[in-house]
């Protein structure tokens, strides 16, 4: 047979059909030959199906990673198992955020719902608006704190319940400076003789105007009557008020894990449910309540000494809250707020947790030594030594300082040359010592009052 006879074992090669291989393609392109695009392969370039292990398939769509279609390409450079882990992490974080938000909202609503709003007091104060003093220092705040001695409900064990009647056991006018760099708490003795205006108790007829001891105002006409009595006496506009009962005070002390005090002698007072040894000790809520209420069994048995003890204990409570970071720690602050709000009655301007938070936030940067406690200048009432009366003009001078938001200097009683009931000047001199023709126009030094501050240690006194 001739050498050029065509092999009939298969169809002839078709150069226009890539699926019909040409016999010459099996040996690769010849040197100097061109591919279909007309390009000449460079020396050293791997040939399709060559020795580099490739299968000769087209990789123009998938690069060099063996991926043949766009559907098979990864969506990103992150491996699949890692993408799965990130998705679950994101879902878990989102779930935790939602749970935390839900719990936070529940706690907020719970605390907010604890607070009782005193709408009746607000209504009566509005009716007597024309008689009330005008605020001078607009950014300062004056809050009347009233400790109720009601014996109803949980407080029944502290005494006889006279049909729900109550008197103010402790009353403090708290002045917050406009710059929020100081706070001054002024105690008003419950036995102080004052002018009580005509008041309208809830569901009763108007009372007559009378000169009586201060805590009668709360019994006769409630919070509004007490506020009007304080405003008439001091000329200071009361912006807000809070009424807290015995159980609330106890729970607040327990919430900060007790407060330390020191006793010179052991105490046993059945009326105050108190029995304590002498020396340094930490009081829980029940003991603390007995400590601040006790009168006849501690010291000289006077209400004056009792108020001084109350002021120092409140200062120690404030110091405990600030030094332990309670005000800045939501976990520790919640029990305090829960205890306070459960037994708290306020005016509509402070009846929400947000309002109380703003108030606390404004006070948390006040240095403890600038949280001061004192009692209005007073002395035994001339007609009844068991009652008190204001010392004038000292009391009016103090009220004017608070009204104008001027600094009030407070020092321990043993450092006050003028004694417990009267203020003293930092530099006193007799007017007869003035030289004739003196032109000294320096202002009169601010008076200094007997009292304490929250930085004082009850055991270092």
Secondary structure as UniProt FT lines:
FT   TURN            3..4
FT   TURN            8..9
FT   TURN            15..16
FT   TURN            18..19
FT   TURN            23..24
FT   HELIX           25..27
FT   TURN            31..32
FT   TURN            36..37
FT   TURN            43..44
FT   TURN            48..49
FT   TURN            51..52
FT   TURN            60..66
FT   HELIX           70..72
FT   HELIX           80..114
FT   STRAND          116..117
FT   HELIX           119..127
FT   HELIX           129..131
FT   TURN            138..139
FT   STRAND          141..148
FT   HELIX           153..158
FT   TURN            163..164
FT   STRAND          168..176
FT   TURN            178..179
FT   STRAND          183..187
FT   TURN            190..191
FT   STRAND          192..196
FT   TURN            202..203
FT   STRAND          210..213
FT   TURN            214..215
FT   HELIX           216..234
FT   STRAND          240..244
FT   HELIX           246..255
FT   TURN            256..257
FT   STRAND          259..263
FT   STRAND          267..269
FT   TURN            270..273
FT   STRAND          274..276
FT   STRAND          279..283
FT   HELIX           285..293
FT   TURN            299..300
FT   HELIX           303..323
FT   TURN            324..325
FT   HELIX           326..328
FT   HELIX           330..342
FT   STRAND          344..346
FT   HELIX           348..350
FT   HELIX           353..363
FT   TURN            364..365
FT   HELIX           368..370
FT   STRAND          371..375
FT   STRAND          378..381
FT   TURN            382..383
FT   STRAND          384..390
FT   TURN            392..393
FT   HELIX           394..403
FT   TURN            404..405
FT   STRAND          409..411
FT   HELIX           413..415
FT   TURN            417..418
FT   STRAND          424..425
FT   HELIX           431..433
FT   TURN            436..437
FT   STRAND          447..453
FT   TURN            454..455
FT   TURN            458..459
//
